[in-house]
Every structure is written in structure tokens, then in C-alpha cells.
């Protein structure tokens, strides 16, 4: 027997209409390229969004066509997030930190029909566009942008929406139709496209908004320092729209001083970004001659890489800022787990509480988890390691335009993440390593992530990355590459002694290399492949 409830489609259109009707006076703030602040309301945004949707349709963009964006976290990008799916298109956010060759491959693989490009990024786009089949470039004018030629036939964003008739949908699209797409960063081969449905993004928005997710409400002021091209900006553009939270977009200004000033000025309550954004913020706060009033900030959501426990402690103890560890992937749209403190641990001592906060946390509702090693599914005992597998209503079931990735999905439909984890009896996930970064020394596994997080707890260490190098006796041994903080020193013996109090002897790195900087991927993560290449001839006893 079927239930007698309406078959109401779960679409981004419904989220958009709710904001349009319920929160028309809620504010959206953008820091422009010239550092000026632009302010308008959700009502203003919705009117412009409908005009953009109508203009795209008049340019010949049809339902199912892909529309690329190459832009910062700015109001026009927020408008595109809804305008493209509103008229049936597929929003395709492009990573502005990629090489032109990689961008050209991604644009061609997605078969993008049009592109919305910030004027300041035209020098990059002009290297990409001639190698693609993009038919129309829409340029967002920016005061202070470097002079660069505009592609032939391009139109200006403001001119386009000024002449566009507001789009009025006759009916919502099928909730299973595509609404957006992102590409993985391609660290293990060519980038892979992940195609998100309306239904998946709506359910993900609910998951992000819940108290066991990021816990967003209408009372919040949210600043995404995570780029809008990075896995849907972790769902923040959708969640703030659905719930009427004030949205603060930092534009291209992600330096520590700019972020702190914007958080203080706008009374931000939730901010989000990768650890490499927040480590400089911590240094800035520590060194500030005048104390900043960040009392409004109730949590900083961190994902994309593990934040060391020592850094989590430093933020809370020295500045009263709570870090919420989260884990996810492009394939998960992207939220999978969050590290809220369980009620039974609320009164635990600081050491236990911060240990828990440094883990990746428990799955958000509707994300199911398990881990597997060569012996089968692992026990949830907090010790046995295995590869994390996940399933849920917003998790990819396949990659776009790829038929060579079947080994990344199990026979019974779970996605293999490539993350090696432990899961404890509370269903708390702790990532030990990526499968390709785990070090196997004499038959025993060593977690490079655990060593890195511990090293970055040393007062002299700014950053650290651990990679495997060849060993005549043990096959592989850990090598620690370390960036020291300015004006301080530490020897290899100092760092080894520091680690010795925390790890078994066989885990301790055989060698330490002090370097100027650790290479990063376009998403801000440590690029260990480059380090492995740099030290490929390195050998220890």
C-alpha cells in the first residue's frame, strides 16, 4: 500500500522560491575586487537571478546544457548558483587555480555551452576558451581588474540581465535531473566529473542545515571562505538561501587580515574553509597588537584536510573560537561527517574533548558508513583500519562520461572513498590516511596524517608533510618534510623526541627535511605527489 502524500519534487527551484517569498529583506554582502563592500537583499538577488535565467534561455541555453562559471565568492556567482538550474541548465563551477590545460580538458569533457567569467580572471580564461567549444562568454565587470581582451562576441553580465525578461518556470524540473557538476582535482589521474541531481542537492542542504550537520539557522551570518568552485562551497549557498541566513562573500580576499576584519565587521557567526585558510588567521590573531572582537563567531567549519589537534586547542583556548571538524568529498556533494561532541562527553576534560574534536566525526543523517580491509568489514573498535565506504541519497553513483571507474564502487552500490579510517563504537570516523599515502614499514602500517598533525603541534613547526621513502631493510620508512615558523629553530632530534612521547618507536620518521614551503593542490591540500617526486631517490637504512 502506498502512502497518500503529495509527490512534491525536491528541487532547487523550491528552495529559491521559499527565499524569494519568506526572506526578501535578508542581506547578502560581497567584498569586491577593489575591496569595497556591496550590499543587497535576497529580494534583489532573486530578481536578478530570474533575469539571468531568462537571459541564458534567450542566448540559446537549453535544459540540460552546462553553463560554466569562473568566478570568486561574489554575488554574481550566488545568482548563477540558482539561475542556471532554475531554467533547467547544469551549473558547472570551474576551479580558477587549475592550469589552463586542465581547465580546457574539464570544459571540453563537460561540453560547456556558455561561461560566466569574472573580468579579473580573463587572463586565465583567454588561455582556455580558444581550445574549447564554448559558444558564449558572459563577463562580470570588475573595477580594478587587469586589462585583458574580452573574447569575441562576449557580453557584459549587467547588460545581459538588464535586458533579460525574468524567467518564470511553468513547472519544476524532474527532481532527478542534473542541476550542477564539479570535477575532482585529478590527483590520481584525469579529473572526474560528479553530476548532482536536484534531489541530491536538496537533501544535502537539509543535511548541512541540521544540528548534526553544520547547524545553520535564520539567525546566522555565514562566511564561506571555501571557494564556490570547491564542491558546491560545501552546500553553504543553498543552505543560507533555504534558511534565510545572512551571507557574507569574501571575493578574492582570503588573506588573514581581510577575513578577520570581515568577520568582525559583519558579526559573522559561522565561517568555513580548509585548514590552510585558518592557520594564517591563527597567527594573525596571536600577533595582533589590538585584540579583535570575534565574539560573534560561534564556530569555524574546517574540512578538506585534517586540522591538527594543537591548532583546534589554540583557537578555542586563546581566542574562544570553536572548530567543527568535517569530512567529505566532491563525490559526497560534499558533506559526510561532522565532529560534534556527543552529549555524554560534554563534561569530559579538555584532553579528551579536543581529541574527539580532532577526529572527522560521525555521519550526518542519511550518510551510511562502513570500512573494509583485506579481511573484510572491520570492527567499530577505534583501532582496526580499513578503507571507508559510504552510501546515501546525495552520494555519486558513477562519474560523468567515464566508464573506467567501476572499481571505485562496490558490487552492492557503496562508494569507495580511498580514505583509510578507524571507526569507534560511537560511529566516530578518524581518518588515518589516504590509501596512496599510507606507509607500510616492515609489514606494519604507519599513518602519515597522524604524524603530520602531531608535528604541527610542535611550537616551532608551521607545517609538516610525511611521505614514504625507500628503505633497504623495511621497504618503506617515513620522511618528514617540515616548514619552521619564522624566527624559531628546531632540529631533527628535537622533533623526533617530541614525537617519541606520542607514537611507537617504529612510527618515528627516519629523516627530517626542512623546506621553505609545502606544495599545495588547487584545493589547498598538501600535494604529496610533488614531494614524493622531489624525494624519489631518497633512501634510508
Residue pairs with C-beta under 8 A, 6 or more apart in sequence:
8 14
9 172
9 173
9 174
9 175
9 198
9 199
10 175
10 198
10 199
10 202
10 203
11 85
11 172
11 173
11 175
11 179
11 198
11 199
11 202
12 82
12 85
12 86
12 179
12 198
12 201
12 202
12 238
13 85
13 86
13 169
13 172
13 173
13 198
14 172
14 202
15 82
15 202
15 205
15 238
15 241
15 242
16 46
16 49
16 82
16 86
16 241
18 242
19 26
19 42
19 46
19 241
19 242
19 244
20 42
20 43
20 46
22 244
23 42
23 218
23 244
24 41
24 42
24 43
24 46
25 41
25 42
25 43
26 41
26 42
26 218
26 244
26 245
26 246
27 39
27 40
27 41
27 42
27 246
27 247
28 39
28 40
28 41
28 42
28 45
28 75
28 78
28 246
28 247
28 249
29 37
29 38
29 39
29 246
29 247
29 248
29 249
29 266
30 37
30 38
30 39
30 73
30 74
30 75
30 249
30 251
31 37
31 38
31 249
31 250
31 251
31 253
31 258
31 262
32 38
32 74
32 142
32 143
32 251
33 72
33 118
33 120
33 142
33 143
33 144
33 145
33 251
33 252
34 142
34 143
34 144
35 253
35 258
36 143
38 75
40 75
42 241
42 244
45 75
45 78
45 79
47 166
48 79
48 161
49 79
49 82
49 83
49 86
50 83
50 86
50 166
50 167
50 168
51 161
51 162
51 164
51 165
51 166
51 167
52 79
52 80
52 83
52 160
52 161
52 164
53 82
53 83
53 84
53 86
53 87
53 164
53 166
53 167
54 87
54 164
54 165
54 166
54 167
55 160
55 161
55 163
55 164
56 67
56 83
56 84
56 87
56 89
56 114
57 87
57 167
58 164
58 165
59 114
59 136
59 160
60 113
60 135
60 136
61 67
61 87
61 89
61 113
61 114
62 88
62 89
63 87
63 88
63 89
63 173
63 177
64 88
64 89
64 90
64 177
64 178
65 89
65 90
65 113
65 114
66 89
66 90
66 92
66 110
66 111
66 112
66 113
66 181
67 80
67 84
67 89
67 90
67 91
67 92
67 112
67 113
67 114
67 115
67 116
68 92
68 93
68 94
68 107
68 110
68 112
68 114
68 115
68 116
68 134
69 77
69 80
69 91
69 92
69 93
69 94
69 115
69 116
69 117
69 228
69 229
70 94
70 96
70 115
70 116
70 117
70 118
70 121
70 124
70 125
70 229
71 77
71 80
71 96
71 116
71 117
71 118
71 121
71 140
71 228
71 229
72 96
72 118
72 120
72 227
72 228
72 249
72 251
72 252
73 224
73 225
73 227
73 228
73 233
73 249
73 250
73 251
74 118
74 140
74 249
74 251
75 249
76 116
76 118
76 140
76 157
77 116
77 228
77 249
78 228
78 237
78 247
78 249
80 91
80 116
81 91
81 180
81 228
81 237
81 238
82 241
83 167
84 90
84 91
84 180
85 91
85 173
85 179
85 180
85 198
86 167
86 169
87 167
87 169
88 173
88 177
90 178
90 179
90 180
90 181
90 195
91 179
91 180
91 181
92 110
92 112
92 180
92 181
92 182
93 180
93 182
93 228
93 229
93 230
93 232
94 103
94 106
94 107
94 115
94 229
95 103
95 106
95 183
95 185
95 227
95 229
95 230
95 522
95 523
96 121
96 124
96 227
96 229
97 522
97 523
98 106
98 185
98 522
100 124
100 127
100 128
100 131
102 186
102 191
103 124
103 128
104 128
104 131
104 132
105 190
105 191
106 183
106 191
106 193
107 115
107 128
107 132
107 134
108 131
108 132
108 133
109 183
109 191
109 193
109 400
109 401
110 181
110 183
110 193
110 400
111 133
112 132
112 133
112 134
113 134
113 135
113 136
114 134
114 135
114 136
114 137
114 138
115 125
115 129
115 134
115 136
115 137
115 138
116 138
116 140
116 157
117 125
117 137
117 138
117 139
117 140
118 139
118 140
118 142
118 145
119 139
119 140
119 141
119 142
119 145
119 148
120 142
120 144
120 145
120 146
120 252
122 139
122 145
122 146
122 148
122 149
122 150
123 146
123 148
125 137
125 151
126 148
126 149
126 151
129 137
129 151
136 153
136 154
136 155
137 150
137 151
137 153
137 154
137 155
138 154
138 155
138 156
138 157
138 160
139 150
139 154
139 155
139 156
139 157
140 157
141 156
141 157
141 158
173 179
173 198
174 198
175 197
175 198
175 199
175 202
176 197
176 198
176 199
177 197
177 198
178 195
178 196
178 197
179 196
179 197
179 198
179 201
180 195
180 196
180 201
180 232
181 193
181 194
181 195
181 196
181 400
182 193
182 194
182 196
182 229
182 230
182 231
182 232
182 330
183 191
183 192
183 193
183 194
183 330
184 191
184 192
184 194
184 330
184 331
185 191
185 521
185 522
185 523
186 192
187 521
187 527
187 529
188 436
192 399
192 400
192 402
192 405
193 399
193 400
193 401
193 402
194 330
194 331
194 333
194 396
194 399
194 400
195 396
195 400
196 232
196 333
196 394
199 393
200 333
200 393
200 394
200 395
201 232
201 235
201 238
201 333
201 394
202 238
203 366
203 393
203 394
204 232
204 235
204 238
204 333
204 335
204 394
205 235
205 238
205 239
205 242
207 213
207 235
207 335
207 364
207 365
207 366
207 367
207 394
208 214
208 216
208 234
208 235
208 236
208 238
208 239
208 335
208 364
209 215
209 216
209 217
209 239
209 242
209 243
210 364
210 365
211 340
212 338
212 340
212 362
212 364
212 365
213 335
213 338
213 364
213 365
214 234
214 235
214 236
214 239
214 270
214 272
214 301
214 324
214 326
214 335
214 338
215 270
215 299
216 222
216 236
216 239
216 240
216 243
216 245
216 270
217 243
217 245
218 243
218 244
218 245
219 245
219 269
220 240
220 243
220 245
220 246
220 269
220 270
221 245
221 246
221 248
221 266
221 267
221 268
221 269
221 270
221 296
222 236
222 239
222 240
222 245
222 246
222 247
222 248
222 268
222 269
222 270
222 271
222 272
223 248
223 249
223 250
223 259
223 262
223 263
223 266
223 268
223 270
223 271
223 272
224 233
224 234
224 236
224 237
224 247
224 249
224 250
224 271
224 272
224 273
225 250
225 254
225 259
225 271
225 272
225 273
225 277
226 233
226 234
226 236
226 272
226 273
226 274
226 277
226 303
226 304
227 233
228 237
230 304
230 523
231 328
231 329
231 330
231 333
231 334
232 238
232 333
232 334
234 272
234 301
234 303
234 326
234 328
234 334
234 335
235 333
235 334
235 335
236 247
236 272
237 247
239 245
240 246
240 247
241 247
246 266
248 262
248 266
248 268
250 258
250 259
250 262
253 259
253 262
254 273
254 277
255 280
256 280
256 281
256 283
256 284
257 284
259 271
259 277
259 281
260 281
260 284
260 285
260 288
260 292
260 294
262 268
263 271
263 294
263 296
263 297
264 292
264 293
264 294
267 296
268 296
268 297
269 296
269 297
269 298
269 299
270 297
270 298
270 299
270 300
270 301
271 297
271 299
271 300
271 301
272 300
272 301
272 302
272 303
273 300
273 301
273 302
274 302
274 303
274 304
274 305
274 523
274 524
274 525
275 302
275 304
275 305
275 306
275 307
275 311
275 524
276 305
276 520
276 524
276 525
277 524
278 300
278 302
278 307
278 311
278 315
278 323
279 311
279 462
279 463
282 311
282 314
282 315
282 319
285 292
285 294
285 318
285 319
286 314
286 318
294 319
294 320
294 321
295 320
297 321
298 322
299 321
299 322
299 323
299 324
300 315
300 321
300 322
300 323
300 324
301 324
301 326
302 323
302 324
302 325
302 326
303 325
303 326
303 327
303 328
303 334
304 523
304 524
304 525
305 524
305 525
305 526
306 325
306 358
306 360
306 431
306 449
306 452
306 453
307 323
307 325
307 358
307 453
308 358
308 452
308 453
308 454
308 456
308 457
309 354
309 355
309 357
309 358
309 453
309 457
310 453
310 456
310 457
311 323
311 456
311 457
312 323
312 325
312 354
312 357
312 358
313 350
313 354
315 321
315 322
315 323
316 322
316 323
316 354
323 357
324 338
324 339
324 340
325 338
325 339
325 357
325 358
325 359
325 360
325 361
326 335
326 336
326 337
326 338
326 339
326 360
326 361
327 336
327 337
327 338
327 360
327 361
327 419
327 429
327 431
328 334
328 335
328 336
328 337
329 336
329 417
331 395
331 396
331 415
331 417
332 367
332 390
332 392
332 394
332 395
332 396
332 415
333 394
333 395
335 364
335 367
336 363
336 364
336 367
336 369
336 390
337 360
337 361
337 362
337 363
337 364
337 367
337 369
337 429
338 361
338 362
338 364
339 356
339 357
339 358
339 359
339 360
339 361
339 362
339 428
340 361
340 362
341 353
341 356
341 357
342 356
342 362
342 426
345 352
345 353
345 356
348 356
356 428
358 453
359 428
359 429
359 430
360 421
360 428
360 429
360 430
360 431
361 428
361 429
362 426
362 427
362 428
362 429
363 369
363 390
363 427
363 429
366 392
366 393
366 394
367 390
367 391
367 392
367 395
368 390
368 391
368 392
369 388
369 389
369 390
369 423
369 427
369 429
370 377
370 388
370 389
370 414
370 423
371 377
371 378
371 384
371 385
371 386
371 387
371 388
371 389
371 421
371 422
371 423
372 378
372 386
372 387
372 389
373 384
373 385
373 386
373 387
377 386
378 384
378 385
378 386
378 422
378 423
380 423
380 424
380 425
380 427
381 422
381 424
381 425
382 422
382 423
382 424
382 425
382 428
382 430
383 422
384 422
385 420
385 421
385 422
385 432
385 445
386 420
386 421
387 416
387 417
387 418
387 419
387 420
387 421
387 435
388 417
388 419
388 420
388 421
388 429
388 431
389 410
389 414
389 415
389 416
389 417
390 414
390 415
390 417
391 413
391 414
391 415
395 415
396 415
397 409
397 413
397 415
398 405
398 409
399 405
399 408
407 416
408 415
408 416
408 418
409 415
409 416
410 416
418 434
418 435
418 436
419 431
419 433
419 434
419 435
420 431
420 432
420 433
420 434
420 435
420 438
420 445
420 447
421 429
421 430
421 431
421 432
422 429
422 430
422 432
423 429
423 430
424 430
431 449
432 438
432 445
432 447
432 449
432 450
433 439
433 447
433 448
433 449
437 448
437 449
437 467
437 468
437 528
438 445
438 446
438 447
438 448
439 445
439 446
439 447
439 448
439 466
439 467
439 468
439 476
439 477
439 478
440 446
440 468
440 475
440 476
441 471
441 474
441 475
441 476
441 477
441 478
441 506
442 473
442 474
442 475
442 506
444 506
446 478
446 506
446 507
447 507
448 465
448 466
448 467
448 468
448 478
448 528
450 503
450 507
451 464
451 466
451 478
451 480
451 499
451 503
451 507
451 509
452 464
452 465
452 466
452 526
454 498
454 499
454 502
454 503
455 461
455 464
455 466
455 480
455 482
455 495
455 498
455 499
456 462
456 463
456 464
458 490
458 494
458 495
458 498
459 485
459 488
460 484
460 485
460 488
460 489
460 490
460 494
461 482
461 483
461 484
461 485
461 490
461 495
462 483
462 484
462 485
463 482
463 483
463 517
463 518
463 526
464 480
464 481
464 482
464 483
464 518
465 480
465 481
465 518
465 526
465 528
465 531
466 478
466 479
466 480
466 481
466 509
467 478
467 479
467 481
467 528
467 531
467 532
467 535
468 476
468 477
468 478
468 479
468 532
469 476
469 477
469 478
469 479
469 510
469 511
469 535
469 538
469 539
469 540
470 476
470 477
470 538
470 539
470 540
471 477
471 510
471 539
471 540
471 541
472 539
472 541
473 541
477 509
477 510
477 511
477 540
478 507
478 508
478 509
478 510
479 509
479 510
479 511
479 512
479 513
479 535
479 538
479 540
480 495
480 509
480 511
480 512
480 513
481 512
481 513
481 514
481 515
481 518
481 531
481 535
482 490
482 495
482 512
482 513
482 514
482 515
483 514
483 515
483 516
483 517
483 518
484 490
484 514
492 511
492 512
495 512
496 508
496 509
496 512
499 507
499 508
499 509
500 508
510 540
510 541
511 538
511 540
513 535
518 526
518 527
518 531
519 526
519 527
519 530
519 531
520 526
520 527
521 527
